[in-house]
Amino acid sequence: MFRWKNKAVNSHLLPTYARVDLAFERGEGVWLTTAAGERYLDFTSGVAVNALGHAHPHLVKALTEQAQKLWHVSNLYRIPEGEKLADRLCAATFADTVFFQNSGAEAIECAIKMARKYQSASGKPERYRIVTFEGAFHGRTLAALAATGNKKYLDGFGPPMPGFDQVPFNDLDAVKKAIGPETAAILIEPVMGEGGVRVVPHNFLRALRKLCDDNGLLLVFDEIQTGVGRTGDLFAYQHTGVTPDIMTIAKALGGGFPVGACLATTEASKGMTAGTHGSTFGGNPLAMAVGNAVMDIVTAEGFLDGVKHNSLLLKQKLAELKDRYASVIAEVRGEGLLIGLRMVPPASEMVDELRAEKMITVGAGDNVVRLLPPLIISESEIAEAVARIDRACARLSQTYARAAKEKVAS
Ligand SMILES: *Cc1c(COP(=O)(O)O)cnc(C)c1O
C-alpha cells in the first residue's frame, strides 16, 4: 500500500491539521476499519461527535429515508422535522426556543449575538462584553476565537474581536472584578473539554448564576462537547443544580451529521426577532431527521443509565491502572464518558502508544489524554479498551523507568 513518507501528509488540503497518516474506510459501532482491513477501537468518536458509534442502523435509516424525500428547503418555509426536534429539545431542557446551525462555532456566534441583543432590547445597548475563562474552547470563527482567548490560536489574525474579558478558571473574585457596566453575559463550559476535561465545581457555577441574577447578565453554557448524553445526563447542567439562560450544543446532536443549535429561554431570546439572524443550511431536513433519530436513542428508557454504568465501570478500571502505573497516569477525571487521563509523560506519547495498540484517543490541554468512546460501548469493549490502555501504560512505564536509571547511571 502506498504511504506518504512525510508525516505532514502530502495533499492539497490546507495543512492546518497535523494529521496522522491513517485513514479509515468504514465504521461499525465502536470500531473503525482501514482500507487494509485493520480494525481500530474508536475512543475519539470524531471528538465527541459519533455518540452512537458508526453506522448506527437507526441513524442510517433516518438519513436515507429523508434523503429520498427532501434534502433542503429554505428557512423561509416551515421545516416540520426541525420544529419537532426543537420541541423535543425544549421539552428536555430549560429552553423555550432553538436556533439551528451547522457547527459548534456557529452556535456560539448565535449565543454571543443573542446575549448582546438581549441587553440592547432591555434598554442597555452599552452592555456587550462577555466574561469567559482561561482554558476555554468555543470554536475557530473570529468571535468564537476571541471568546476562547487562546493566544496561540489568535496569533497573526489581526485584532481579536473586541468584547471578551477572560479570567482564570474557578476564580470568583476575578469574575466579580471583570463584571462592569458593559458586561452582558458570562460564558462557560460546565466541563472544559479541550482545556483538559476539567469539571467546573458546581458551587462555582452556582456563584456564576447568582452573579448573573444580581447584575442582569445572561449565563451561557457551552455544551457543544458535553451535551446530548456524553456526561451521563442528557446535558451536563442538569445535575449541577444550575440552569443557564442560553446553551449551545452541536457535536453529538447529529451523531456525525453536521448540526449545531443555540437553545434559550423566551426572555433571553427576546431580541432575536425576524430578520436579526439567519443561516442558509441551518436546520435543513437531513440534519433535522438525523437529530431526531439521535434523540430517539439517547432519550430512550435506560440509555443514559447505561452511560452512567459504563462510566463507573471504565473509571474504576482506569483508577486501578493509575494505581499500578503511578509513573504514567497522574489523575483520572471527567464525567460520564468524557474522561481525561492526566499524564506524567507527555500526553502525546500516550496517544501514540494507544494508536500502536490500535485504539484512537485525542489529547487535550493540561497534558490530558481524552477518552471519548461512543456512548453505545459494551462492557466487553470497555474490557478490551482497558487491556490496550494497560499495555500502553506498561510500555511507557518501562521506557521512563529505563530513562530514569540511565540518568542515575550517567
Ligand atoms: C468542538 C467545540 C466547539 C466548536 O465546535 P465546531 O463545530 O468545531 O465549530 C465549541 N465549544 C466546545 C466546548 C467544543 O468542544
The ligand as an SDF file (V2000), in Angstrom:
LIG
                    3D

 15 15  0  0  0  0  0  0  0  0999 V2000
  -15.8990   21.4970   19.4630 C   0  0  0  0  0  0  0  0  0  0  0  0
  -16.2960   22.6350   20.3450 C   0  0  0  0  0  0  0  0  0  0  0  0
  -16.6510   23.8740   19.8080 C   0  0  0  0  0  0  0  0  0  0  0  0
  -16.5520   24.2000   18.3360 C   0  0  0  0  0  0  0  0  0  0  0  0
  -17.3520   23.4070   17.5470 O   0  0  0  0  0  0  0  0  0  0  0  0
  -17.1080   23.3670   15.9440 P   0  0  0  0  0  0  0  0  0  0  0  0
  -18.2190   22.5060   15.4410 O   0  0  0  0  0  0  0  0  0  0  0  0
  -15.7560   22.8040   15.7210 O   0  0  0  0  0  0  0  0  0  0  0  0
  -17.2000   24.7640   15.4550 O   0  0  0  0  0  0  0  0  0  0  0  0
  -17.0820   24.8530   20.6880 C   0  0  0  0  0  0  0  0  0  0  0  0
  -17.1590   24.6250   22.0140 N   0  0  0  0  0  0  0  0  0  0  0  0
  -16.8170   23.4450   22.5560 C   0  0  0  0  0  0  0  0  0  0  0  0
  -16.9520   23.2370   24.0290 C   0  0  0  0  0  0  0  0  0  0  0  0
  -16.3570   22.4170   21.7570 C   0  0  0  0  0  0  0  0  0  0  0  0
  -15.9780   21.2480   22.2990 O   0  0  0  0  0  0  0  0  0  0  0  0
  1  2  1  0
  2  3  1  0
  2 14  2  0
  3  4  1  0
  3 10  2  0
  4  5  1  0
  5  6  1  0
  6  7  2  0
  6  8  1  0
  6  9  1  0
 10 11  1  0
 11 12  2  0
 12 13  1  0
 12 14  1  0
 14 15  1  0
M  END
$$$$
